Amino acid sequence: MRAKRRNRRAFTMVELIAIIVILGLLSAVAMRSFTGVMDKTRVQTTKSSLKTLHDAVIQFKFETGRYPSEDMGLEELVVEPTDVTGWTPGGYLETTEVPQDAWGNDFVYMRHPDSGKPFVIISYGADGEPGGEDYNADLYSTDAS
């Protein structure tokens, strides 16, 4: 009778393996769901940053009479150019540096893009390369405004 009790108190190896497999599957499902939420959040954060930068470039244009140059790019929003008057002291952003997209990549500022707009600010998405689909797709400030 005692031998039976000892065996009933412990899990068998098969039961332990089954529990480990179930926990692994649950973890995989939870991680996949969490990753999808993080990717969506990064896209929304980047779109918000693109809108902020787009609006700052427009304010720069209204106050200085020109858009930031392609050479200096978005740096002119935080560092006063020597050739303009009317620049807002402290810059056009709340930070002293130009932000990066949610994946840690620099935004690309382009004058006279193919769209016919005077400028565009681009995030190349999760992969940091032009083109792509889903979370690797390019995001444009002209779409965010």
Chimera marker file (.cmm) of the C-alpha trace (Angstrom):
<marker_set name="trace">
<marker id="1" x="0.000" y="0.000" z="0.000" r="1" g="1" b="0" radius="0.5"/>
<marker id="2" x="2.858" y="2.404" z="0.791" r="1" g="1" b="0" radius="0.5"/>
<marker id="3" x="4.485" y="1.738" z="-2.581" r="1" g="1" b="0" radius="0.5"/>
<marker id="4" x="1.249" y="2.699" z="-4.283" r="1" g="1" b="0" radius="0.5"/>
<marker id="5" x="1.071" y="5.988" z="-2.362" r="1" g="1" b="0" radius="0.5"/>
<marker id="6" x="4.603" y="6.963" z="-3.319" r="1" g="1" b="0" radius="0.5"/>
<marker id="7" x="3.877" y="6.426" z="-6.983" r="1" g="1" b="0" radius="0.5"/>
<marker id="8" x="0.630" y="8.412" z="-6.863" r="1" g="1" b="0" radius="0.5"/>
<marker id="9" x="2.251" y="11.483" z="-5.266" r="1" g="1" b="0" radius="0.5"/>
<marker id="10" x="4.684" y="12.120" z="-8.101" r="1" g="1" b="0" radius="0.5"/>
<marker id="11" x="4.066" y="12.931" z="-11.754" r="1" g="1" b="0" radius="0.5"/>
<marker id="12" x="5.090" y="10.434" z="-14.347" r="1" g="1" b="0" radius="0.5"/>
<marker id="13" x="7.599" y="11.388" z="-17.007" r="1" g="1" b="0" radius="0.5"/>
<marker id="14" x="4.840" y="11.351" z="-19.661" r="1" g="1" b="0" radius="0.5"/>
<marker id="15" x="2.725" y="13.779" z="-17.630" r="1" g="1" b="0" radius="0.5"/>
<marker id="16" x="5.692" y="16.142" z="-17.195" r="1" g="1" b="0" radius="0.5"/>
<marker id="17" x="6.480" y="16.097" z="-20.917" r="1" g="1" b="0" radius="0.5"/>
<marker id="18" x="2.809" y="16.749" z="-21.737" r="1" g="1" b="0" radius="0.5"/>
<marker id="19" x="2.749" y="19.754" z="-19.383" r="1" g="1" b="0" radius="0.5"/>
<marker id="20" x="5.973" y="21.146" z="-20.865" r="1" g="1" b="0" radius="0.5"/>
<marker id="21" x="4.605" y="20.773" z="-24.419" r="1" g="1" b="0" radius="0.5"/>
<marker id="22" x="1.347" y="22.519" z="-23.484" r="1" g="1" b="0" radius="0.5"/>
<marker id="23" x="3.208" y="25.382" z="-21.786" r="1" g="1" b="0" radius="0.5"/>
<marker id="24" x="5.462" y="25.730" z="-24.828" r="1" g="1" b="0" radius="0.5"/>
<marker id="25" x="2.487" y="25.951" z="-27.179" r="1" g="1" b="0" radius="0.5"/>
<marker id="26" x="0.757" y="28.524" z="-24.976" r="1" g="1" b="0" radius="0.5"/>
<marker id="27" x="3.958" y="30.590" z="-24.814" r="1" g="1" b="0" radius="0.5"/>
<marker id="28" x="4.316" y="30.507" z="-28.600" r="1" g="1" b="0" radius="0.5"/>
<marker id="29" x="0.737" y="31.709" z="-29.104" r="1" g="1" b="0" radius="0.5"/>
<marker id="30" x="1.152" y="34.484" z="-26.528" r="1" g="1" b="0" radius="0.5"/>
<marker id="31" x="4.471" y="35.605" z="-28.023" r="1" g="1" b="0" radius="0.5"/>
<marker id="32" x="3.044" y="35.711" z="-31.547" r="1" g="1" b="0" radius="0.5"/>
<marker id="33" x="0.119" y="37.802" z="-30.327" r="1" g="1" b="0" radius="0.5"/>
<marker id="34" x="2.441" y="40.127" z="-28.385" r="1" g="1" b="0" radius="0.5"/>
<marker id="35" x="4.748" y="40.578" z="-31.397" r="1" g="1" b="0" radius="0.5"/>
<marker id="36" x="1.799" y="41.572" z="-33.588" r="1" g="1" b="0" radius="0.5"/>
<marker id="37" x="0.705" y="44.181" z="-31.055" r="1" g="1" b="0" radius="0.5"/>
<marker id="38" x="4.261" y="45.567" z="-30.823" r="1" g="1" b="0" radius="0.5"/>
<marker id="39" x="4.524" y="45.848" z="-34.622" r="1" g="1" b="0" radius="0.5"/>
<marker id="40" x="1.203" y="47.695" z="-34.833" r="1" g="1" b="0" radius="0.5"/>
<marker id="41" x="2.316" y="50.036" z="-32.054" r="1" g="1" b="0" radius="0.5"/>
<marker id="42" x="5.576" y="50.798" z="-33.871" r="1" g="1" b="0" radius="0.5"/>
<marker id="43" x="3.689" y="51.653" z="-37.067" r="1" g="1" b="0" radius="0.5"/>
<marker id="44" x="1.318" y="53.986" z="-35.187" r="1" g="1" b="0" radius="0.5"/>
<marker id="45" x="4.201" y="55.635" z="-33.314" r="1" g="1" b="0" radius="0.5"/>
<marker id="46" x="6.102" y="56.181" z="-36.559" r="1" g="1" b="0" radius="0.5"/>
<marker id="47" x="3.026" y="57.652" z="-38.266" r="1" g="1" b="0" radius="0.5"/>
<marker id="48" x="2.613" y="60.042" z="-35.344" r="1" g="1" b="0" radius="0.5"/>
<marker id="49" x="6.275" y="61.090" z="-35.581" r="1" g="1" b="0" radius="0.5"/>
<marker id="50" x="5.920" y="61.612" z="-39.340" r="1" g="1" b="0" radius="0.5"/>
<marker id="51" x="2.942" y="63.928" z="-38.767" r="1" g="1" b="0" radius="0.5"/>
<marker id="52" x="4.849" y="65.895" z="-36.115" r="1" g="1" b="0" radius="0.5"/>
<marker id="53" x="7.886" y="66.273" z="-38.388" r="1" g="1" b="0" radius="0.5"/>
<marker id="54" x="5.686" y="67.190" z="-41.378" r="1" g="1" b="0" radius="0.5"/>
<marker id="55" x="3.945" y="69.907" z="-39.366" r="1" g="1" b="0" radius="0.5"/>
<marker id="56" x="7.305" y="71.202" z="-38.097" r="1" g="1" b="0" radius="0.5"/>
<marker id="57" x="8.633" y="71.487" z="-41.667" r="1" g="1" b="0" radius="0.5"/>
<marker id="58" x="5.530" y="73.454" z="-42.690" r="1" g="1" b="0" radius="0.5"/>
<marker id="59" x="5.953" y="75.796" z="-39.705" r="1" g="1" b="0" radius="0.5"/>
<marker id="60" x="9.630" y="76.226" z="-40.654" r="1" g="1" b="0" radius="0.5"/>
<marker id="61" x="8.517" y="77.202" z="-44.189" r="1" g="1" b="0" radius="0.5"/>
<marker id="62" x="5.972" y="79.740" z="-42.920" r="1" g="1" b="0" radius="0.5"/>
<marker id="63" x="8.462" y="81.414" z="-40.597" r="1" g="1" b="0" radius="0.5"/>
<marker id="64" x="11.604" y="81.341" z="-42.741" r="1" g="1" b="0" radius="0.5"/>
<marker id="65" x="10.184" y="81.533" z="-46.258" r="1" g="1" b="0" radius="0.5"/>
<marker id="66" x="11.789" y="78.279" z="-47.424" r="1" g="1" b="0" radius="0.5"/>
<marker id="67" x="11.747" y="74.568" z="-46.729" r="1" g="1" b="0" radius="0.5"/>
<marker id="68" x="14.712" y="72.916" z="-45.041" r="1" g="1" b="0" radius="0.5"/>
<marker id="69" x="17.432" y="72.164" z="-47.573" r="1" g="1" b="0" radius="0.5"/>
<marker id="70" x="17.964" y="68.606" z="-48.682" r="1" g="1" b="0" radius="0.5"/>
<marker id="71" x="21.599" y="68.844" z="-47.566" r="1" g="1" b="0" radius="0.5"/>
<marker id="72" x="20.785" y="69.768" z="-43.951" r="1" g="1" b="0" radius="0.5"/>
<marker id="73" x="17.420" y="68.033" z="-43.974" r="1" g="1" b="0" radius="0.5"/>
<marker id="74" x="15.512" y="67.738" z="-40.732" r="1" g="1" b="0" radius="0.5"/>
<marker id="75" x="18.521" y="68.999" z="-38.743" r="1" g="1" b="0" radius="0.5"/>
<marker id="76" x="17.391" y="72.526" z="-39.651" r="1" g="1" b="0" radius="0.5"/>
<marker id="77" x="14.390" y="71.981" z="-37.392" r="1" g="1" b="0" radius="0.5"/>
<marker id="78" x="16.651" y="71.845" z="-34.327" r="1" g="1" b="0" radius="0.5"/>
<marker id="79" x="19.819" y="73.710" z="-35.424" r="1" g="1" b="0" radius="0.5"/>
<marker id="80" x="19.433" y="77.318" z="-36.562" r="1" g="1" b="0" radius="0.5"/>
<marker id="81" x="20.550" y="77.775" z="-40.175" r="1" g="1" b="0" radius="0.5"/>
<marker id="82" x="22.818" y="80.761" z="-40.816" r="1" g="1" b="0" radius="0.5"/>
<marker id="83" x="21.016" y="81.900" z="-43.979" r="1" g="1" b="0" radius="0.5"/>
<marker id="84" x="17.464" y="82.466" z="-42.642" r="1" g="1" b="0" radius="0.5"/>
<marker id="85" x="15.615" y="85.007" z="-40.560" r="1" g="1" b="0" radius="0.5"/>
<marker id="86" x="12.508" y="84.284" z="-38.526" r="1" g="1" b="0" radius="0.5"/>
<marker id="87" x="13.772" y="80.969" z="-37.164" r="1" g="1" b="0" radius="0.5"/>
<marker id="88" x="12.006" y="80.063" z="-33.922" r="1" g="1" b="0" radius="0.5"/>
<marker id="89" x="14.459" y="80.149" z="-30.997" r="1" g="1" b="0" radius="0.5"/>
<marker id="90" x="14.775" y="76.636" z="-29.607" r="1" g="1" b="0" radius="0.5"/>
<marker id="91" x="13.753" y="75.028" z="-32.876" r="1" g="1" b="0" radius="0.5"/>
<marker id="92" x="10.595" y="73.485" z="-34.215" r="1" g="1" b="0" radius="0.5"/>
<marker id="93" x="10.647" y="70.249" z="-32.234" r="1" g="1" b="0" radius="0.5"/>
<marker id="94" x="10.227" y="69.628" z="-28.524" r="1" g="1" b="0" radius="0.5"/>
<marker id="95" x="13.564" y="67.808" z="-28.490" r="1" g="1" b="0" radius="0.5"/>
<marker id="96" x="17.065" y="68.992" z="-29.299" r="1" g="1" b="0" radius="0.5"/>
<marker id="97" x="17.607" y="66.092" z="-31.699" r="1" g="1" b="0" radius="0.5"/>
<marker id="98" x="15.673" y="64.836" z="-34.694" r="1" g="1" b="0" radius="0.5"/>
<marker id="99" x="13.808" y="61.710" z="-33.571" r="1" g="1" b="0" radius="0.5"/>
<marker id="100" x="14.170" y="58.309" z="-35.188" r="1" g="1" b="0" radius="0.5"/>
<marker id="101" x="11.348" y="56.035" z="-36.270" r="1" g="1" b="0" radius="0.5"/>
<marker id="102" x="10.045" y="53.364" z="-33.900" r="1" g="1" b="0" radius="0.5"/>
<marker id="103" x="12.564" y="50.840" z="-35.252" r="1" g="1" b="0" radius="0.5"/>
<marker id="104" x="15.532" y="53.118" z="-34.480" r="1" g="1" b="0" radius="0.5"/>
<marker id="105" x="16.159" y="54.204" z="-38.087" r="1" g="1" b="0" radius="0.5"/>
<marker id="106" x="16.644" y="57.791" z="-39.266" r="1" g="1" b="0" radius="0.5"/>
<marker id="107" x="13.840" y="59.436" z="-41.204" r="1" g="1" b="0" radius="0.5"/>
<marker id="108" x="14.622" y="60.367" z="-44.796" r="1" g="1" b="0" radius="0.5"/>
<marker id="109" x="13.803" y="63.949" z="-45.881" r="1" g="1" b="0" radius="0.5"/>
<marker id="110" x="13.340" y="64.485" z="-49.613" r="1" g="1" b="0" radius="0.5"/>
<marker id="111" x="12.592" y="67.684" z="-51.546" r="1" g="1" b="0" radius="0.5"/>
<marker id="112" x="10.467" y="67.477" z="-54.707" r="1" g="1" b="0" radius="0.5"/>
<marker id="113" x="9.522" y="63.796" z="-54.560" r="1" g="1" b="0" radius="0.5"/>
<marker id="114" x="7.760" y="62.031" z="-57.430" r="1" g="1" b="0" radius="0.5"/>
<marker id="115" x="4.393" y="62.727" z="-55.773" r="1" g="1" b="0" radius="0.5"/>
<marker id="116" x="4.609" y="66.383" z="-56.827" r="1" g="1" b="0" radius="0.5"/>
<marker id="117" x="4.532" y="67.594" z="-53.218" r="1" g="1" b="0" radius="0.5"/>
<marker id="118" x="7.181" y="70.111" z="-52.113" r="1" g="1" b="0" radius="0.5"/>
<marker id="119" x="8.718" y="67.572" z="-49.695" r="1" g="1" b="0" radius="0.5"/>
<marker id="120" x="8.219" y="64.201" z="-48.066" r="1" g="1" b="0" radius="0.5"/>
<marker id="121" x="9.592" y="62.517" z="-44.953" r="1" g="1" b="0" radius="0.5"/>
<marker id="122" x="9.950" y="58.743" z="-45.174" r="1" g="1" b="0" radius="0.5"/>
<marker id="123" x="10.372" y="55.867" z="-42.758" r="1" g="1" b="0" radius="0.5"/>
<marker id="124" x="11.493" y="52.689" z="-44.506" r="1" g="1" b="0" radius="0.5"/>
<marker id="125" x="9.659" y="50.523" z="-41.976" r="1" g="1" b="0" radius="0.5"/>
<marker id="126" x="10.881" y="47.618" z="-39.884" r="1" g="1" b="0" radius="0.5"/>
<marker id="127" x="13.554" y="46.462" z="-42.326" r="1" g="1" b="0" radius="0.5"/>
<marker id="128" x="14.995" y="49.966" z="-42.882" r="1" g="1" b="0" radius="0.5"/>
<marker id="129" x="15.095" y="49.350" z="-46.655" r="1" g="1" b="0" radius="0.5"/>
<marker id="130" x="13.034" y="50.996" z="-49.424" r="1" g="1" b="0" radius="0.5"/>
<marker id="131" x="9.961" y="49.021" z="-50.438" r="1" g="1" b="0" radius="0.5"/>
<marker id="132" x="8.556" y="46.101" z="-48.530" r="1" g="1" b="0" radius="0.5"/>
<marker id="133" x="5.194" y="44.862" z="-47.363" r="1" g="1" b="0" radius="0.5"/>
<marker id="134" x="3.319" y="44.719" z="-44.074" r="1" g="1" b="0" radius="0.5"/>
<marker id="135" x="5.564" y="46.063" z="-41.290" r="1" g="1" b="0" radius="0.5"/>
<marker id="136" x="8.464" y="46.506" z="-43.728" r="1" g="1" b="0" radius="0.5"/>
<marker id="137" x="6.406" y="48.879" z="-45.906" r="1" g="1" b="0" radius="0.5"/>
<marker id="138" x="7.528" y="52.473" z="-46.339" r="1" g="1" b="0" radius="0.5"/>
<marker id="139" x="5.595" y="55.144" z="-44.433" r="1" g="1" b="0" radius="0.5"/>
<marker id="140" x="5.304" y="58.670" z="-45.858" r="1" g="1" b="0" radius="0.5"/>
<marker id="141" x="4.567" y="61.943" z="-44.100" r="1" g="1" b="0" radius="0.5"/>
<marker id="142" x="2.272" y="62.934" z="-46.956" r="1" g="1" b="0" radius="0.5"/>
<marker id="143" x="0.056" y="59.953" z="-46.083" r="1" g="1" b="0" radius="0.5"/>
<marker id="144" x="0.128" y="60.695" z="-42.350" r="1" g="1" b="0" radius="0.5"/>
<marker id="145" x="-1.014" y="64.307" z="-42.596" r="1" g="1" b="0" radius="0.5"/>
<link id1="1" id2="2" r="1" g="1" b="0" radius="0.2"/>
<link id1="2" id2="3" r="1" g="1" b="0" radius="0.2"/>
<link id1="3" id2="4" r="1" g="1" b="0" radius="0.2"/>
<link id1="4" id2="5" r="1" g="1" b="0" radius="0.2"/>
<link id1="5" id2="6" r="1" g="1" b="0" radius="0.2"/>
<link id1="6" id2="7" r="1" g="1" b="0" radius="0.2"/>
<link id1="7" id2="8" r="1" g="1" b="0" radius="0.2"/>
<link id1="8" id2="9" r="1" g="1" b="0" radius="0.2"/>
<link id1="9" id2="10" r="1" g="1" b="0" radius="0.2"/>
<link id1="10" id2="11" r="1" g="1" b="0" radius="0.2"/>
<link id1="11" id2="12" r="1" g="1" b="0" radius="0.2"/>
<link id1="12" id2="13" r="1" g="1" b="0" radius="0.2"/>
<link id1="13" id2="14" r="1" g="1" b="0" radius="0.2"/>
<link id1="14" id2="15" r="1" g="1" b="0" radius="0.2"/>
<link id1="15" id2="16" r="1" g="1" b="0" radius="0.2"/>
<link id1="16" id2="17" r="1" g="1" b="0" radius="0.2"/>
<link id1="17" id2="18" r="1" g="1" b="0" radius="0.2"/>
<link id1="18" id2="19" r="1" g="1" b="0" radius="0.2"/>
<link id1="19" id2="20" r="1" g="1" b="0" radius="0.2"/>
<link id1="20" id2="21" r="1" g="1" b="0" radius="0.2"/>
<link id1="21" id2="22" r="1" g="1" b="0" radius="0.2"/>
<link id1="22" id2="23" r="1" g="1" b="0" radius="0.2"/>
<link id1="23" id2="24" r="1" g="1" b="0" radius="0.2"/>
<link id1="24" id2="25" r="1" g="1" b="0" radius="0.2"/>
<link id1="25" id2="26" r="1" g="1" b="0" radius="0.2"/>
<link id1="26" id2="27" r="1" g="1" b="0" radius="0.2"/>
<link id1="27" id2="28" r="1" g="1" b="0" radius="0.2"/>
<link id1="28" id2="29" r="1" g="1" b="0" radius="0.2"/>
<link id1="29" id2="30" r="1" g="1" b="0" radius="0.2"/>
<link id1="30" id2="31" r="1" g="1" b="0" radius="0.2"/>
<link id1="31" id2="32" r="1" g="1" b="0" radius="0.2"/>
<link id1="32" id2="33" r="1" g="1" b="0" radius="0.2"/>
<link id1="33" id2="34" r="1" g="1" b="0" radius="0.2"/>
<link id1="34" id2="35" r="1" g="1" b="0" radius="0.2"/>
<link id1="35" id2="36" r="1" g="1" b="0" radius="0.2"/>
<link id1="36" id2="37" r="1" g="1" b="0" radius="0.2"/>
<link id1="37" id2="38" r="1" g="1" b="0" radius="0.2"/>
<link id1="38" id2="39" r="1" g="1" b="0" radius="0.2"/>
<link id1="39" id2="40" r="1" g="1" b="0" radius="0.2"/>
<link id1="40" id2="41" r="1" g="1" b="0" radius="0.2"/>
<link id1="41" id2="42" r="1" g="1" b="0" radius="0.2"/>
<link id1="42" id2="43" r="1" g="1" b="0" radius="0.2"/>
<link id1="43" id2="44" r="1" g="1" b="0" radius="0.2"/>
<link id1="44" id2="45" r="1" g="1" b="0" radius="0.2"/>
<link id1="45" id2="46" r="1" g="1" b="0" radius="0.2"/>
<link id1="46" id2="47" r="1" g="1" b="0" radius="0.2"/>
<link id1="47" id2="48" r="1" g="1" b="0" radius="0.2"/>
<link id1="48" id2="49" r="1" g="1" b="0" radius="0.2"/>
<link id1="49" id2="50" r="1" g="1" b="0" radius="0.2"/>
<link id1="50" id2="51" r="1" g="1" b="0" radius="0.2"/>
<link id1="51" id2="52" r="1" g="1" b="0" radius="0.2"/>
<link id1="52" id2="53" r="1" g="1" b="0" radius="0.2"/>
<link id1="53" id2="54" r="1" g="1" b="0" radius="0.2"/>
<link id1="54" id2="55" r="1" g="1" b="0" radius="0.2"/>
<link id1="55" id2="56" r="1" g="1" b="0" radius="0.2"/>
<link id1="56" id2="57" r="1" g="1" b="0" radius="0.2"/>
<link id1="57" id2="58" r="1" g="1" b="0" radius="0.2"/>
<link id1="58" id2="59" r="1" g="1" b="0" radius="0.2"/>
<link id1="59" id2="60" r="1" g="1" b="0" radius="0.2"/>
<link id1="60" id2="61" r="1" g="1" b="0" radius="0.2"/>
<link id1="61" id2="62" r="1" g="1" b="0" radius="0.2"/>
<link id1="62" id2="63" r="1" g="1" b="0" radius="0.2"/>
<link id1="63" id2="64" r="1" g="1" b="0" radius="0.2"/>
<link id1="64" id2="65" r="1" g="1" b="0" radius="0.2"/>
<link id1="65" id2="66" r="1" g="1" b="0" radius="0.2"/>
<link id1="66" id2="67" r="1" g="1" b="0" radius="0.2"/>
<link id1="67" id2="68" r="1" g="1" b="0" radius="0.2"/>
<link id1="68" id2="69" r="1" g="1" b="0" radius="0.2"/>
<link id1="69" id2="70" r="1" g="1" b="0" radius="0.2"/>
<link id1="70" id2="71" r="1" g="1" b="0" radius="0.2"/>
<link id1="71" id2="72" r="1" g="1" b="0" radius="0.2"/>
<link id1="72" id2="73" r="1" g="1" b="0" radius="0.2"/>
<link id1="73" id2="74" r="1" g="1" b="0" radius="0.2"/>
<link id1="74" id2="75" r="1" g="1" b="0" radius="0.2"/>
<link id1="75" id2="76" r="1" g="1" b="0" radius="0.2"/>
<link id1="76" id2="77" r="1" g="1" b="0" radius="0.2"/>
<link id1="77" id2="78" r="1" g="1" b="0" radius="0.2"/>
<link id1="78" id2="79" r="1" g="1" b="0" radius="0.2"/>
<link id1="79" id2="80" r="1" g="1" b="0" radius="0.2"/>
<link id1="80" id2="81" r="1" g="1" b="0" radius="0.2"/>
<link id1="81" id2="82" r="1" g="1" b="0" radius="0.2"/>
<link id1="82" id2="83" r="1" g="1" b="0" radius="0.2"/>
<link id1="83" id2="84" r="1" g="1" b="0" radius="0.2"/>
<link id1="84" id2="85" r="1" g="1" b="0" radius="0.2"/>
<link id1="85" id2="86" r="1" g="1" b="0" radius="0.2"/>
<link id1="86" id2="87" r="1" g="1" b="0" radius="0.2"/>
<link id1="87" id2="88" r="1" g="1" b="0" radius="0.2"/>
<link id1="88" id2="89" r="1" g="1" b="0" radius="0.2"/>
<link id1="89" id2="90" r="1" g="1" b="0" radius="0.2"/>
<link id1="90" id2="91" r="1" g="1" b="0" radius="0.2"/>
<link id1="91" id2="92" r="1" g="1" b="0" radius="0.2"/>
<link id1="92" id2="93" r="1" g="1" b="0" radius="0.2"/>
<link id1="93" id2="94" r="1" g="1" b="0" radius="0.2"/>
<link id1="94" id2="95" r="1" g="1" b="0" radius="0.2"/>
<link id1="95" id2="96" r="1" g="1" b="0" radius="0.2"/>
<link id1="96" id2="97" r="1" g="1" b="0" radius="0.2"/>
<link id1="97" id2="98" r="1" g="1" b="0" radius="0.2"/>
<link id1="98" id2="99" r="1" g="1" b="0" radius="0.2"/>
<link id1="99" id2="100" r="1" g="1" b="0" radius="0.2"/>
<link id1="100" id2="101" r="1" g="1" b="0" radius="0.2"/>
<link id1="101" id2="102" r="1" g="1" b="0" radius="0.2"/>
<link id1="102" id2="103" r="1" g="1" b="0" radius="0.2"/>
<link id1="103" id2="104" r="1" g="1" b="0" radius="0.2"/>
<link id1="104" id2="105" r="1" g="1" b="0" radius="0.2"/>
<link id1="105" id2="106" r="1" g="1" b="0" radius="0.2"/>
<link id1="106" id2="107" r="1" g="1" b="0" radius="0.2"/>
<link id1="107" id2="108" r="1" g="1" b="0" radius="0.2"/>
<link id1="108" id2="109" r="1" g="1" b="0" radius="0.2"/>
<link id1="109" id2="110" r="1" g="1" b="0" radius="0.2"/>
<link id1="110" id2="111" r="1" g="1" b="0" radius="0.2"/>
<link id1="111" id2="112" r="1" g="1" b="0" radius="0.2"/>
<link id1="112" id2="113" r="1" g="1" b="0" radius="0.2"/>
<link id1="113" id2="114" r="1" g="1" b="0" radius="0.2"/>
<link id1="114" id2="115" r="1" g="1" b="0" radius="0.2"/>
<link id1="115" id2="116" r="1" g="1" b="0" radius="0.2"/>
<link id1="116" id2="117" r="1" g="1" b="0" radius="0.2"/>
<link id1="117" id2="118" r="1" g="1" b="0" radius="0.2"/>
<link id1="118" id2="119" r="1" g="1" b="0" radius="0.2"/>
<link id1="119" id2="120" r="1" g="1" b="0" radius="0.2"/>
<link id1="120" id2="121" r="1" g="1" b="0" radius="0.2"/>
<link id1="121" id2="122" r="1" g="1" b="0" radius="0.2"/>
<link id1="122" id2="123" r="1" g="1" b="0" radius="0.2"/>
<link id1="123" id2="124" r="1" g="1" b="0" radius="0.2"/>
<link id1="124" id2="125" r="1" g="1" b="0" radius="0.2"/>
<link id1="125" id2="126" r="1" g="1" b="0" radius="0.2"/>
<link id1="126" id2="127" r="1" g="1" b="0" radius="0.2"/>
<link id1="127" id2="128" r="1" g="1" b="0" radius="0.2"/>
<link id1="128" id2="129" r="1" g="1" b="0" radius="0.2"/>
<link id1="129" id2="130" r="1" g="1" b="0" radius="0.2"/>
<link id1="130" id2="131" r="1" g="1" b="0" radius="0.2"/>
<link id1="131" id2="132" r="1" g="1" b="0" radius="0.2"/>
<link id1="132" id2="133" r="1" g="1" b="0" radius="0.2"/>
<link id1="133" id2="134" r="1" g="1" b="0" radius="0.2"/>
<link id1="134" id2="135" r="1" g="1" b="0" radius="0.2"/>
<link id1="135" id2="136" r="1" g="1" b="0" radius="0.2"/>
<link id1="136" id2="137" r="1" g="1" b="0" radius="0.2"/>
<link id1="137" id2="138" r="1" g="1" b="0" radius="0.2"/>
<link id1="138" id2="139" r="1" g="1" b="0" radius="0.2"/>
<link id1="139" id2="140" r="1" g="1" b="0" radius="0.2"/>
<link id1="140" id2="141" r="1" g="1" b="0" radius="0.2"/>
<link id1="141" id2="142" r="1" g="1" b="0" radius="0.2"/>
<link id1="142" id2="143" r="1" g="1" b="0" radius="0.2"/>
<link id1="143" id2="144" r="1" g="1" b="0" radius="0.2"/>
<link id1="144" id2="145" r="1" g="1" b="0" radius="0.2"/>
</marker_set>
